[in-house]
Amino acid sequence: MFAVFPQVPRSLVLCILLCCLTFSVSAAIRKEFTALEDQFNKGKIDEVQDALSTLKPNNDEERACVSYYNAMLKIKKADAVTTHLQLIGKYPKSSYAQKSLLELGKLHILERNIEEAKTSLKKISSTGLMERFYWLGLCAWWQDDFALAIDNAENYLRMDAKGEYCEAAHYLIAECYLTQNKAYSAVTTLSKLQSLKLQDVDEQYLLYRLGYAYEQSNKLSDAIGYYQRGYELDSYSQIAYLIEDRLFELRSRNKSIDISFLYPYSLLQIPVITEAPSAPIVDNIPITPIPIVPQTPNAAVKLKAKPTNGYWLQAGRFSLESNANKLVINIRLLNLPAVYYEDVSNGKKSWVVLCGAFDEKAKAEAAKSQLVKSDINSFVTQY
């Protein structure tokens, strides 16, 4: 060991080693402080808050730890920024100063202060914070530097192939390629993400983006195949409605495109109830069910204006009228009354789907329970 210091007295070397040992001991952080991270990540905010009020730090690393989580618990952005900056200034060599730089970068990105975000992120030197490359890539994307955004995102993936931002990094790269009209490269990127088979990946959104990338590559059969797979995962989600928008756009340009899988129903037949069913009997006592008003066979699907009275269930608001019409059909298939109307707010047009009307709130609640069984969410409103 001493051979590497030929001109330095051994006593001095020993002093240096002892100093290093002393520093490493003083920089150690006790388990009650490291436990804060686990509690914070699990959302146990009250426990973290209680711990911060009782912990007594012995060294700068522990003091920095307390400052960091105090900053993370701030409700107002300005307060969080101030606390992070104080930590960085007071404990610049601590690992928590590095984490504060990362958090500052994120906060600046949320406020679209991209230059400030880049300044904070570029100061990070810790090899344990590889995610900074993803955030730097996002900064580059905001500044339309797509090549740099791709480089940073790929750097992140090389260093943390299945890290927390793996999915987001792939989407960022694909979006950059699509913006540059390099759709095939976007397909390749998204296919790589698909092959990783990540546990928490949003499969429907991935299929939607793959469909769009193939659409931009002019491979319509592949695009429609991915759109269909994504749509059939959950036909009532917001992503499903985005898929429908793309399919209708394609159909408007090419009438031969088959999108019949969107409407797998036969001709709508709504029965007319002529007499109420007999009430069930429990312990020799007839139980009267809450009646649900059926739709008359020739009832209009679209109202001319917003209703002015009665209890209704609002089941959706859509930017595409065909989506509203589709949901009305689905609700009527459950033998429930449903309509939609056109609404214009702040110059933007949308179509609102309603189930009803009901003359009592209890009847609306009963219908709401029936819709929930068919995975249709709604809320009661009165006009």
N, C-alpha and C positions, 0 to 999 in steps of 0.2 A: 504494500500500500504506500509506504513512505518513498519508494523508489521514484514515484512520479513527482516528487518535490525535492529534487537533488540539491537545490540552493536554499531550502527553507529549513530551519531548525525543527527537530522533532517536537520540541515543547510547543512551538507555535502551531504546528499542525494539529497537535492534541487540543490546543485551545480553540482552534477553528472548528474541529469536530464537535467539541463540547458545546460551542455556540450553536452549531447547526442542530444538535440534539435538543438543546434548550428551546430553540425556535420551534422545532417540530412538536415538542410537548406543549408549548404555549399556544400553538395554533390548532391543537386538537380540539375537537368539539364533542361534547358529551351526548349520549344517546337521547336524553330528554329534548335536546335541541334538534337533532336529526329527525326525531319523531314528528316534528312540526310539518315536515314535508309530506309525510304519509297522511297525516290528518287533513292537511290542506287539500291534497289531491283527492281525498275521499269525500270532500265537501263538508267536513266536520268543522265548520267555521266557528261555532260557539266554543268548541274545545280548544281551538287554536287561540282564540281571543282570551280565554281563561288562562291558558298556559303562558301567554305573553305577559300577563299581569303578575305572574308569580315567579317566573324564571329569573335567576340571578347569574348573568354571564360573567365568566372569569377572564376572558381574553377577547381580542379584537374580532376573531372569527365568530365567536358566540354573540358578541354585540352586533356584528354585521347581520347575523342570522335574525336576531330580534328586529332589527331595523327593516330588513327585507320583508318579513311577514307583516310588520306593521304597515308597510307600503302597499302590500298586496291586499290588505283588508280595507284600504281607503275606499270610500264610496265615490268621492269626487275625483275626476281625472287630475285636476290641478294639484290636489293634495297628494295624490300618488306620485306624480312627477317630482314634486318638491322633496318628498321623503326619499325617493330613489336617488335623486341628485345629492342629497345630504349624505347618504350612505356611501356613494361613489367617492365623494370628496373626503370623507372621514376615514374610510377603510378601503382605499384603492387597491390593496394587494389581496383582499379577501376574495374567496370564490363567489360570495354573494354580491360583490360589486360587479362581477361579470354577469351574473343573473339579472341584476338591475339594469345593466346596459341593454340586455335582450328585451326586458319588459318595456324600457323606454322606447326602443325601436318599434315594438308592437303598438304602443300607445300613439306614437307619431304617425304610424301607418293608418291607424283608425281615423286620425284627424286629417289624413292626406298631406301631412307634412313630410314629404318623402325625403327631402335633403337632410332634415334633422334625424329621420329614421336611419338613413344610411350612415350618418356620422356616428350614431350610437352603435350600430351593428358592426361597423368596421373597427371599433375599438376593442372588440371581444377577441381575446387570444386563447381562451380555454378550449382545449380539445374535446371537452365534454359537452360543449354546446354547439354541435354540428348543425342544429336547426337554424342557426343564424344564416346559413347559406340559402335556405328556403326563403326566409324573410327578405334577404337581399335580392333574391330572384323576383319576389313580388314587387319590391321597389323598382327594379328595372322594368318590369311589366307595366307598372303605372307610368313610367317615363317613356314607354314605347320603344325601349331598347330590348327587343325580343331575343336577339342573339345572346346578350348578357344574361337575360332572365333564364334562358335554357341552360347556359353554362352553370349558373349558380344552382339551379334546381338539380341538374345532373350531378354536380359536386356533392350535394346533400345526399342523393340516392347512393352514390358510390361509398360514402362514409357511413351511412345508416340505412341500409337497403330496405328494411322493413320498419323504419322508425315511425314516430307519431305522425309525421307529415308526409309519409310515403304516398298516400292516395292523393293528397292535395298537390304534391310536387308533380305527379304524373299529369293531373289535370292542367296545371300551370303550363307544363311543357306542351301538351296537346293544344291548348288555347293559343299559345304563341305560334305554333306551326299553322293553325287554322287562320290566324290573323295574317300570316305571310303567304296564304294560299298554297301551303304545303300539306294538303289534306292527307296524302298517303303517309307522311311522317307522323301525323296525328294518329292515324289508324294504328301504326306500329307501336307508338307510345302507349295507347290505351289497351292494345292487345297484350303488351307486357304487364300492365297492371292487372288485367284479367287473369293472366297465367300465374300471378303470385298467389291468388286465392287467399287474400287477406281475410281474416275472420270478421272484421267489422266494416268491410267495404260496402258502400251503398250500391247494391247490384243493379237496381232499377235505373239509377242515375248513370251508372257506367254503361249499361246497354243503350240508354238514350244518347249519350255522347258518342258511343261507337256508331250508332245509327246515323247521327248527324255527320260524323267524320266520313263515313262511307257515302252519304248523300253528297257531300262536297267533293268527293272523289268521282262522282258520276257513276257509282256502282249502286244503282237503285235497288236491285234485287237483294243485295246484302243489307242495304240501309233498311228496307222494309222488314227484312227478317229480324234484325236487331230491334227495330221499333216494336214489332209484334211481340217479341219475347219480353221486352220491357213492359209493354202495356199489360200483358196478361199476368204479370206478377202482382199488380194491384191497379185495377182499372179505375179506382176512385181517388187515387193520389194526385197531388199537384203535378208530379212528373208525368203521369198518364195524360193529363190535359195538355201538357207541353208536347208530348208525342203526337196527340191528335192534331194539334196545330200544324206540326210538320207534315203529317200525312195528308191533311186537307190542302196544304200548300202544294204538295207534290201532285195531288189529284187535280188541282186547278190547272196545272200545267200539262198533265198527261192523264186523260180520261180513262185510259186502259189500265191504270194501276188499280189493283184489287185491294180494297180496304174493308171488305165485308166482315172481317173478324171483329171490327168495332161494334157491329150490330148483329150479334148471333141470335136474334129473336125472330119469331114468326109474327104474323100479323097480330097486332094488339087486340085482344078481346077482353073487355072489362064487363063482368057480369053485373046485372041489375038485381039488387037485393029487394025482393018483394015482401018478405016478412022476416022478422027478427028470429034468430035461432033460439030454441028453448034455453032457459038459464040453467046452468049446472046446479046440482043439489049437493050440499055438504052437511052431514048430520041432520038430514030432513029439513034443512033451511035453504031455500032457493037463493043463489048468489047472482045478483044482477050485474053483468059486465058493463064497462063503460063503452058506449056505442062509438064506432068509427064510421064517419060519413063516407060512403063510397062515391066515386066519381061517376057522373052520368055518362053514358056511352059517347054522346056527341059534344061533351064539354070542350071548349076551346083550350088548346095547349098554351097559348100566349095571351096574356091580358093586355088590354089596350093602355092601361095605366096602372100605377101602384095602387094596391087596395086601400080602402078608406075605413074599413071596420073589420072586427072579428079578430080571433086569435089564429096565428099562423106559425108554421115552423119554417125558418129560413135554412135551407139545406145546401146552399152554394151560391157563389157569385162568380161569373166567368167572363173572360174577355172575348170568348168565341160563342156565338149564339147556338151553334150546333151542339156544344157541350152542355148548355143549359137544357136544350131540347132532349138530349139523351138522358140526363138525370131525371127529367120529368117522366119519361117513359119507364125508367127503372122503378120509380116510386109508384107509378100507376099499376105496374105489374104486381105490386104488393097489395093491390085493391085499396089504395089510399088516394085521396084527391091531391092532385099536384098541378101547378101551372108555373109559368115564369113571366117576368115583365122586363122591359127595357128601362135602364136607369142611366141618367147622364149626370155626372158630377165633375166639376172643374174641367169641363170640356172633354172628359173621358167617358166613353160609353161602355156599359157592362150589362149583363143579363143575370137577374136574380131569380133563383128557383125557390118556390114556396110550396109547402104542403098544407092544405087546408081549403076553405076556412073552417074554424071550429067556433061554436058559440060559447064554449066553456074552456077554461084553461086546463081543467082535468082531462078533457078529451084530447087536447093538443099534447099533453104530457104522455098520454097513453099511446098516441101515434108516434111520438118521439121514441118511446121504448121499442116500438115495432121496427122503426127505421134502424135503430142501433143494432138489432139482431141481424140486419142485412148490411152491417158495416157502413151505414150512411149516417154521418153526424149532422146534428141540427141544433137550433136553439129556438125557444119560444119567443115570439114577438107579437105585440098587439098594435093594431092600426085603429 
